[in-house]
Structure formats: structure tokens, C-alpha cells
Amino acid sequence: MSAVDPRLSINQGTIKHADLATALRVTVEAGVQSIGLWREPVQEVGLATAASMLTDSGLRFSTHCRSGFFTMPEGPARRASIDDNLVAIEEAATLAAAGAPGSEAVLVLVAGGLPEGSRDLVGARERVRDALVELAPHAAEAGVTLAIEPLHPMYATDRCVVSTLGQALDLASGFDPSVVGVAVDTFHIFWDPDVLDAIERAGREGRIATYQVCDWKTPLPADVLLGRHYPGDGVIDLAGLTRAVADTGYSGDVEVEIFNADVWATEPLEAVRRTAEGFAASVSPFLGAR
């Protein structure tokens, strides 16, 4: 296997069934220098222990996944969601401080879908902005960037009412770019006829907090959440999208985040190595210099 791209980061979702210790170990063994962590495996061992484990691994920390889910009307459920987001901000700050030099305190936000019984997408999106107004001061104090992640429209009702990069940028407008940015994920935005303009805008506004890649191919599985593939195994123009992101001057880590039952069933070290190979062939040549 050729040398691993130093900008590759393994999002822990790619090896979902690996616990934190295993995820850190196989990432290092595969020669990858950075990892994006998920909240559940961190919470299984406790934040302090997770931070110590990350430090000992020598890996950079690229993002913390995920928080958000605050589209419900005001009430106990929304208050619980906001409180949980405050915990997630603390986690992101602590883990970024524990990671190797070059780590980023980025918390990925998935907005949430329509509240039960609602058909009001516009109102749900307005409540996303309201939540950002409430969370932004805490994120700024902690040095954390809240990265709004638009999801493919097929998830608009159950997972994320923010469906395009343009919508995410509109929600982020008015906030300092160091506090509220966007996550650019190829799986979710490749279809958008305005995506290249939106990437250019995101770069111009300084809002690209993270770039995440994986591939898409059809037919989709019955559970469309699990339709992600290794880079290069599908139909997404990763070259064009990556060039567009690189042209903005983005120089951070690039995560591969894959939700796929077959990938999850693969031995974790092999899955990370396969990810690195696909990344080297389909993403690395178009990144430009760091």
C-alpha cells in the first residue's frame, strides 16, 4: 500500500462497531494521522478517559459527531436538546485540546427533522436559527465551531430540515465564521445544481469547518441511511467537488464518513486501509498543497 495521505481523517462512523480504543488503534496502525470521533463511544468511557486515550494515540482530532436535533417547539424536549448541545460543545473543546497539533474544535450539527405531526419545514428551519442564537455564545467561549451539516433531501422530514449547502450558509449568516460554519459532505450535496457556487460562497465567507467525503451508488439499500460507499466506488464527482473545496483555500483534514452495513461488518483495520486506498485514488490528487 502506498503512503497514506496526511490529510485523511477517519470519521469513527466508518468503523461504527469499533469501540474507542479499537478505533484509535486501527487508525494509527493504518498510518492515518487524524480521526473524527462520535459522542456515544466517547461517553462510554467518559470524557476525561477519552481525552487521555486520544492524547496517547498521537492522532489529530478533526470533528466531534454529532449534535443538533433542535427543531421541536419550545418545551421540555427542546430544553433537553439545548442542554445536550452544551455538553457536546464541552466535549468538542476538550477533545480538540487533547489531540495532536493541528486538531480542530469542530462540532457537527444535524438540525433534526419535522416535529411529530408537523408539516412546517419553514418553521422548523427558523427554530434551527433560534437554537444557533442560543448556542453560539457558549461555542465562542469554548473556542468551538458549530458546523451545520445539510443532509440529502431524502432525510428532510426525519433527520435534517436543512437540505442544501446554500440553506446552511443562510442559517450561518450573521454569526462569526469561527463560531458557526458548515460541513461540506459529498454524499449529501453532490446532486445540487448550485453546489459549486455554494462551495465558492462557503469559502469566500470562511465557513468551511470540515470537508467530508464518501461515495453514492444505486440502488440504495432499504435503509437509505446506509447507502454510503468507499470513495471511488460510486458516481459522485469527487474530483470536481474536491477541486472546488481546495480552490477556496481549505487546508484542513478531510474526513471519510461511511454508513454501510458491509463496511461495518469488515474488520476495522481492513476497513480503514480500504478507505485510505480509495481516498488516495479519488480524493488526494485533487486536494492541492496543504
RODOTOR-529100 format. One record per residue: x, z negated, y of N, C-alpha, C in turn; residue in one letter. Coordinates in pm, whole numbers, plus 50000, padded with zeros to 5 digits. Example, Ala and Ser with C-alpha at 12.3 -4.5 7.8 and 13.67 -1.06 7.14 Angstrom:
residues 2
513194922049431512304922049550513204922049670a;512854929249775513674928649894512904921350003s;
end
This chain:
residues 290
500855000049880500005000050000500885000050124m;500505007950224501275008550347501084995750428s;501864994350535501794982550619500394981150677a;499944968750688498614965850740498654966350892v;497654972750952497574973551097497514959351154d;498404955951247498404942351302497174938751382p;496374948651420495154945851496493934943851409r;494064946251279492934944051189492604929251178l;491334926151188490844912651161489764913651055s;489804904550959488774904050855487674894550900i;486494899950925485354891350951484944884850819n;484754871950821484514864650696483244869350625q;482344875950699481164881450634481494891750528g;482664898050539483084908150441483344901950305t;483764889350304484024882150179483144869650178i;481864872250190480854861950216480914850450117k;481174853249991481084842849889482374834849874h;483394838049953484634830349951484504818350044a;484924806749997484914795250087486034796850190d;486114787650284487064789250394488504789750344l;488854780950252490234780750202490584794050136a;489664799350058489924812149991490014823450091t;489104823550187489114834150288490424834450365a;490904822950404492174822350476493314826850386l;493314822350262494414825550170494504840550142r;493374846750108493444860950071493744869650193v;493304865550310493614873150431495114873250454t;495734861750439497194860950454497894868850344v;497444867250220498094874050108498014889250122e;496954894150184496804908650202497624913850319a;498244905050395499064909250507498304911250636g;497044906750639496234907550760496564895650849v;496594897750981497064887351073495954879851145q;494694883951128493614878151207492354876951123s;491524867251160490274865051087489174860951186i;487964865651159486774860851229485994851951135g;485634840151179485014830351091483504829551113l;482834824851008481394822451016481154807551021w;480054803751084479804789651110479564781650982r;478864787350887478494779550768479714774850689e;480694783450659481874778650587482684768650668p;482684770250801483374760450886482684746950876v;481364747150883480624734550879480694727850743q;480904735650637481024729750503482194720050495e;483284723350564484464714650558484584705750681v;483814708550785483914700950909484824708151007g;484484707351135485214714951237486674710951244l;486974698151243488374693851255489204698751138a;488644697751017489374702550900489534717550904t;488494724650944488584739250954489644743351053a;489704736651167490714739851267492114737551213a;492304726751141493614723951081493984734450977s;493024738450896493264748750796493634761950862m;492954765350969493264777651041494674777151098l;495044766151158496394764651212497434766451103t;497204760050990498154760750879498274774950823d;497224782750834497254796450780498154805650863s;498314802550991499084811251080498314823351129g;497024824051100496214835451141495694833951284l;495514845451351494764845451475493274843951444r;492544839351543491094837951536490494848151631f;489624857051577489114867951660487704865451713s;486794860351629485454856851675484884845651590t;483824839651643483024830051567481634835951553h;481164836951429479854842751399478964832251335c;477794831151374477174836851489476194826751542r;475784828651665474774820151723473714829051787s;472914823451876471824831051934470494826251880g;469614835651843468304832651786467504823351878f;467294828452000466614820352101465524828452173f;464774836152098463714844452157462344837552156t;462264825852098460964819152090460564813052225m;459274810952248458834804652372459374790352383p;459304784952505459784771352527459024761552438e;459774752052384459194742152295460274736152208g;459924727852111460944721152029461884730751956p;461344741851906462204751251831463234757551924a;462814760952045463784766852140464814756552182r;464394744152205465354733652242466374731652130r;465914731752005466834730251892467814741851887a;467324753951916468204765651916469254764552026s;468854760852146469814759452256470854748852220i;470424737652165471364727052127472354732152022d;471874740051927472754745451824473754755251884d;473324762951983474244771952051475334764252125n;475004752752180476024744552246477054739552144l;476604736152025477534732351918478424744151882v;477844756051874478614767951838479674771051944a;479354768752070480354770752176481544761452155i;481254749052124482334739452097483174743951977e;482514748651873483234753351754484164764951790e;483654774551866484454786351901485684782251981a;485504773152076486624768752158487664761552074a;487224752951985488144745251901488934754351807t;488254763851745488924772751650489884782251721l;489504787151837490414796051911491694788651949a;491544775951986492724767952020493594765251898a;492984765251780493724762451657494404774751600a;493954786551639494504798851585495864802151642g;496494811851583497824816251627497714822551767a;498834824051836498814830451968498114844051963p;497314846752065496504858852068495084856752022g;494754844351980493384841251939492444842252057s;491194845552028490174847252132488984838052105e;488534831352211487364822552200486124830852228a;485664838152127484504847052138483434842252041v;482254839652093481114835752012480114847352010l;479874852951893478954864251879477514859051880v;476694865251964475284861451977474384872451923l;473534869051827472464877751780471174871851836v;470474879451917469414873852002468274867451924a;467904873351811466704869151740465614879651753g;464644879051666463574889051664462344884551739g;461224890951710459964887151773459484873851717l;459044864751803458424852551751457214855951666p;456874847451573455764850051482454474852551560e;453804863251526452544866651590452664874051721g;453904876551766454104883051895454374897951878s;453984905651979454334919851989455084922652119r;455504912152187456044913252322457574914052320d;458094926152295459554927952295460154925052433l;459464929452537459984927452672460124912552703v;459094904852670459144890552694460234883852613g;460424888252489461474882452406462844885052467a;463054897152520464334900252583464544891952710r;463464889452782463584881052901464014866852864e;463544862052751463944848652707465404848352662r;465934859952621467374860752592468154858252720v;467774864852828468464862652955468324848053000r;467134842352983466934828353020467894819252943d;468084822152815469004814152735470434815752784a;470814827852821472154830152873472384822253002l;471374821853089471484814053212471764799453179v;471134794353075471294780453037472654777852970e;473104787452891474324785352812475604788852887l;475524798152981476734803353045477604792553109a;477034782853182477924772653241478714764853136p;478084762053023478784754752917479884763352855h;479604776252837480614785352784481784786552880a;481494787653009482564788853108483444776453107a;482824764853098483594752353096484484751552973e;483994756952861484754756452736485754767952722a;485684777752813486554789352802486134798952693g;484854799552665484314807852558483564819752618v;483754831552557482984843352594481814845052498t;480604845852552479414848552474479274863552459l;479344868452336479314882952311477954887052256a;477154893452342475834898052299476014909952205i;475474908852084475604919851988474284927051972e;474204939652017472994947451987472994951251840p;471824950451778471674954451639470834967151630l;471064974651524470314986951500468804984251514h;468054993851568466624991451593465814987251470p;466284990251349465504986151232465444970951218m;466294963851294466274949251292465574943351415y;464934951751496464434947051626463384935951613a;462574936351509461494926551501461904913751429t;462844914651335463154902651257464474895951293d;465384903551357466704897751383467184898751526r;466894909951592467514911751724466714921451809c;466144916251916465354924552006466234932852099v;467544930752092468484938752171469024949652079v;468664962352108468924973252014469994983052060s;470354983152186471364992552233472434985352314t;473584991652320474664986052400474264985452547l;473494995252592473014995052729472144983052758g;471244979552665470424967652683471274955052688q;472274954252602473154942652603473894941452735a;474364952652788475074952552915474144948553029l;472914953153024471954949153127471724934053125d;471634928253005471464913852994472694906353045l;473864912253023475114905653065475354906653215a;474724916253279474984918453421474594906053500s;475384902953601475144891053680475944879153635g;476494879853515477374869253465478824873753475f;479724864353490481144867553488481484873953353d;482214885253352482534891753224483344883053129p;484054873353182484804864453094483884854453024s;482654853353071481704843753015480654850652928v;480154862052972479164869552894479634884052880v;479924887952757480324901652728479454907452618g;479964917552550479214924052444480104925952321v;479444926552207480114930252082479764944852053a;480784952952035480604967152004480794968851853v;479704970951780479734971951634479274985951595d;480154993351530479865007351499478605009151416t;478345000251323477175001451235475885001551316f;475854993751422474624991851497474405001951608h;475455008351658475295016451779475655031151762i;476175035151646476685048751630475625059451654f;474375056151628473255065451635472825068551777w;473195060151872472665060452008473225072452085d;472375081552134472895093152207473645089452335p;473425077352385474105072852506475295063752478d;475735063152352476715052852316478055054652386v;478525066952403479835068752465479795064652612l;478715067952680478575063452818478505048252826d;477815042352730477675027752729479015020952702a;479815026752613481155021052587482015022052712i;481935033552780482705035152904482265024753006e;480965022753018480445012653112480924998653073r;480864995552945481304982352899482764979952934a;483594990352916484984988952953485184987453102g;484454995553178484574995153324484174981453377r;483174975353314482724962153357483514950653295e;484464954153208485304943853146484544935153048g;483584940952976482694932752893482884934652742r;483844942352697484034943652552484764931352500i;483994922252443484574909752393485134911352252a;484544920552175485044923152040484594937051998t;485424943451916485094956451856485064954451706y;483914957451644483724955651501483404969051437q;483984971451321483784984251255483374982351109v;482564991551063482274993850922481555007150918c;481095011350802480505024650792479065024050743d;478405035350756476975036950722476845049050631w;476095047650525475715059350446474355056950384k;473685067950357472365067250297472435072150153t;471475068150069470315059950103470685045450128p;469945039150219470135024950244469615017050124l;470175005250099469654996849991468284991150029p;467604985449931466294979649958466374969050067a;467424961050063467684951450171468624958350269d;468044963350379468844971450472469934963350540v;469874950050533470944941850588472264944550515l;472164949050390473344950450305473804964950295l;473564972750399473884986950396475224990650457g;476094980950478477384983750540478424987550434r;479394995750475480395000650380481794999850440h;482795001150352484185001450398484375012650501y;485225010550600485505021250696485985033950624p;485385045150660485765057750600484915061950483g;484035053050435483205056150318481835061650355d;481585063750484480265068350525480325079250629g;479335079550717479145090950807479415087650954v;479765075450986479995071851126481265078651177i;481195083751298482365089851363483255078751417d;483965072251325484835061051365485955065651457l;486415077951438487465083151525486985083951669a;485805089951689485285091651824484965078451891g;484325069451818483965056551875485215048251905l;486175048651814487405040851836488195046251953t;488275059451965488935065252083488255060652211r;486935060652210486195056752329486485042252366a;486535033452267486855019452294488295018152343v;489215025152276490615024552318490795029852460a;490035040052496490155045852630489745036152740d;488965025952705488585015852805489735006152835t;490765006552751491854997052764491724984952674g;490684984652592490534973352500491744972652408y;492344960852400493574959352323493514947552226s;492324942152204492194930652116492124934351970g;491894924151888491734926351745490484934551718d;490484941351604489334949451561488884944051426v;487664938851424487154932551303486474942751212e;486614940751083485774947750986484784937650931v;483504940550952482424931750906481514940050816e;481484936450687480724944050587479764934550516i;478484938250516477504931450432477104941450324f;477534939050202477294948450093477444940749962n;476414941249877476414933349754477584936849664a;477934949749657479054953749572480384948649628d;480534949149759481754943849820481844928849797v;480714921949815480714907449794481024903649649w;480694912649555480964909949414482414912949375a;483134919549465484544922749440485404910449462t;486454909149383487384897949401487854898049547e;487824886649618488074886749762489384893249806p;490474890749736491734896749775491664911949765l;491034916849660490884931349644490004937149755e;488944930049792488074934849899488824935550031a;489664925750059490434925950183491444937450181v;492094939350068493064950450058492364963950072r;491194965350010490444977950021490004980150166r;489634969550233489274970350374490444975250457t;491614969450432492804973250509493164987850487a;492994992850365493305006850337492345016150412e;491055012950408490085021150479490315020850629g;490675009350681490945007650824492155016050865f;493205015650782494425023250814494155038250821a;493255043050737492995057450733492005062050839a;491015053650871489895058550952489785052351091s;490545041751117490475035051247491835034751317v;492855030251246494165028451308494695040651385s;494555052851331495135064351403494515066651541p;493405060351570492685063151695492665051451792f;493395040951756493405029051841494345030151959l;495415037851946496405038252052497255025752050g;498125024352149499035012952156498275000452197a;498744989052148498114976352185498434973352329r;
end
